Amino acid sequence: MVLNYLLILISTSNFADSLLIKKNYNQAIIEYKRELFYNKDDSLPVFKKLADAYFLKKDYIKASLYYSKIYSITDDNYAIRNLYKAVYLNRQYSLLNSILENTIVRSDSMILALSLARSGEFGKSSIILNKLRYKYKFANPYLNKNISYLIPGSGQIAAGHWKDGIVAMTINGLFLYYSYYLIKNRDISSFIFILPVFLKYYKGNVSAAWKFTIENNNKLIDKIEKEFDIR
């Protein structure tokens, strides 16, 4: 009787493991839960497998639940690291920022830096990355946006889009010169006619500076996530 019981447990566990390897996550989870039903006295290894299965399935909420259970039982570093990853990948950035605000653990600080960046707090993120001695630095979208108000096209150039920036600078310069020419010659009706067109293009240049900066920052976040296997 006992031997048959053990054989069932081993068979169920092996079968579930093989399903996980084959990326059949839904069926693997069913089998792990079956194993958990038969083996409630030694639930921790099954919790780990369930947490990993949900994580691989990208069901980060349920993965977080099982990693939390593991951590509450064993104070396991693997569980807490993956719990933070699951919360991050579930885009619960505000929650993660508050949890890790005062962390001194290097790996947790990296997660915090990424979470802050995803929240749009690029300055704080760059400070943390600098403290960790990484060369990554996020651009400031507010700065690029504001310098575009002063010098049209400059924000796009600062964001690395030289061609777009030079085109914007040239066209805005031509608009300004033509506006000056019309006012000088007291052709107010023509000036009033072209003013909405100029303002639309001028505002578009500012929006483009913001957009390009955010896109570049998001590409850098993707790069860091890939390098540190946070995906």
N, C-alpha and C positions, 0 to 999 in steps of 0.2 A: 504493500500500500504506500509506504513512505517512499520506496524506490520509484514507483510509478509517478508519485507526486513530483519528485525531483526531476524525473525525465521530462515531465510536462513543462516544468519551469525552464529547463535547459533548452528544450525544443522551441518553446515560445520565444525565449530570449534570442536564440541564434537566428530564428526566422525573422524576427523584428529587425535585428542587426543587418541581415542581408537585404531586407526591404529598404532600410535607410541608405545603405551603400548604393542601391539601385535608384535612389532618389524618389522612391515611392513613399513619400512622407506621410500621407494620409493613412495608408494601410499600416505603416510602421507604428504610428501613434496608437492605432487601435490595438495592435499586438502588445505594445508596451503597457497599455492600460490593462490589458488582459493579464499580463505578467504581474502588474501591480496588485490586481485583485487576488491573485494566488499567493503573493509573497508580500503581504503587508508588513511583516516584521523586519524586512530589509528593503525599505522603500527608497533609500537614498540613491543607489546606483540607477534605479529606474527613473527617479526624478531627473537625474542628470541626462539620461537618454531622451526623456520626453522634452526637456528644456531645449536640448540641441536639435531635436527633430522639429519642434515648433520654430526655432530660430532659423533653421535651414529652409523651412517652409515659408519664412518671412511673416509668420504670425507672431509679431513681436510682443503683443500684449500677453498672450498665453505663455510665451517664452519667459517674459519678465516674471510672471506669476511663479513658474517653477524654479527659476534662478533665485527668486526671493525665498522660496521654501528651503532650497538647499542651503542658502546663506544663513538662514535662521537656525538651521540644525548644526552646521559645521563651521561657520565663519570662513568659508572656502573662498580663496582669492579668485579662483577661476570663475566661480559663480557670480561674485560681485562685479568682476570686469565685464563679463558677458551681460549682466543685468544692465550696466550702464550703456553698453553697446546697443542692447535691445531698446532701451528708452530713447537713445539717440536716433536710432533708425526708425523708431515710431514717431519721430519728429516732435517729441515732448521736450522741446528745448528749454522752455521756462522752468519746468520741473527740474531738469538736469542742471541748469545753471544755479538754481537755489541749493540743490543737494551738494554740488561740488565746489561751491563758492570759495571755501577755505581749504580745499584739499592741498596736501603737500606731496601726494603720490604722483610720480612722474607720468605714468600711463593715464591716470585719471585727469591730470592737467591737460594732456593732449586732447582727450575727449571734451573737456570743458572748453578748450580753445576752439575746437570745431563747432561745438554747440553754440558758443557765442557768435561765431562767424555766421552760422546758419540763421541766427536771430538778427543779423544785421549789425551786431556790435563788433565791427571790424577792428577798431582801435584797441579795445580790451583784449581781443583775441591775439592781435599782433604783439601786445605787451607780454602775454603768457608765452607765446612762441619764442620771443626774444629771451625770456628768462630760462626757457628750456634749451637755449642756445641753438635754435634752428634758424636758418636763414630766411625762412618764409616770412613774408610781410604783405598784409592786405592793403590795397589802395583805399583812400578815403573818398567815397562817392560824394559826400557833402562838399569837400574841398574842390573836387573836379567840377562839380555842378556850379559852385559859386565863382570859380575863376572863368567859367564859360560865360557867366553874366558880364564879367568885366572885359574879357578878351574872347569873343566868339571863336570856337574851334580849339582853344587851348586845352579845355577839359578832355576833349576827344584825343588830342595828341598825348596828353598825360596818361590817358588810358591805353595808349599804345596803338591807336588807330590814326596813324599819321596822315594817310590819304584823305580820310573823312574829315579830319581836323583842318587840313590845309584847304580843302574845298570849302568847308564852312567858313573859315577865316576869310577866304577870297570873296565869296559871294556876299557875306555880311559887310565886308569892306566896300564892295561895289555898291551895295544898297546905301550905305552911309554916305559915300561920295556922291551918289546920284541924288540923295535926299538933300544934301548940302547944296548941290547945284540948283535944284528946284527952288529951295528957299531963297538962295542968293538972287535968283532971277524972278522971285515973287510969283512962282507958278504954284500957288498954294493948292489949287484943285488937283493937280497931278500928284503933289506930295500926299494929299489926303487919300488919293486913290491907291497909291502904292504902299502906304503905311501899314494896312492890315496884312498885306503879303509879307512885308519885311518882318513884322512882329511875329507872324506865324513861323517863319523860317528861323528867326532868332530864338524863339522858345523851343523849336524843334532841336536846335543845336544844343541847348541846355539839357533837354531830355535825353538826347543821344549820349552826352557825356556821362550822365547818371547810368543809363542802360549799359553802356560799354564797360564801365567800372564794375558794376554788379556782375556782369557776365564773366569778366576776368577773375573776379574774386571767387565766383562759384566754380570756375575751372580749377583754381588753385585748391579749393576745398576738396574737389573730386580727386585731385592729384594726391593730396595728403591722405585722404581716406584710403586710396588704393595702396599707397606706400606703407601705411600702418595697418592694413588689413581690417579696416572698419567698414565693412560692407557685407 
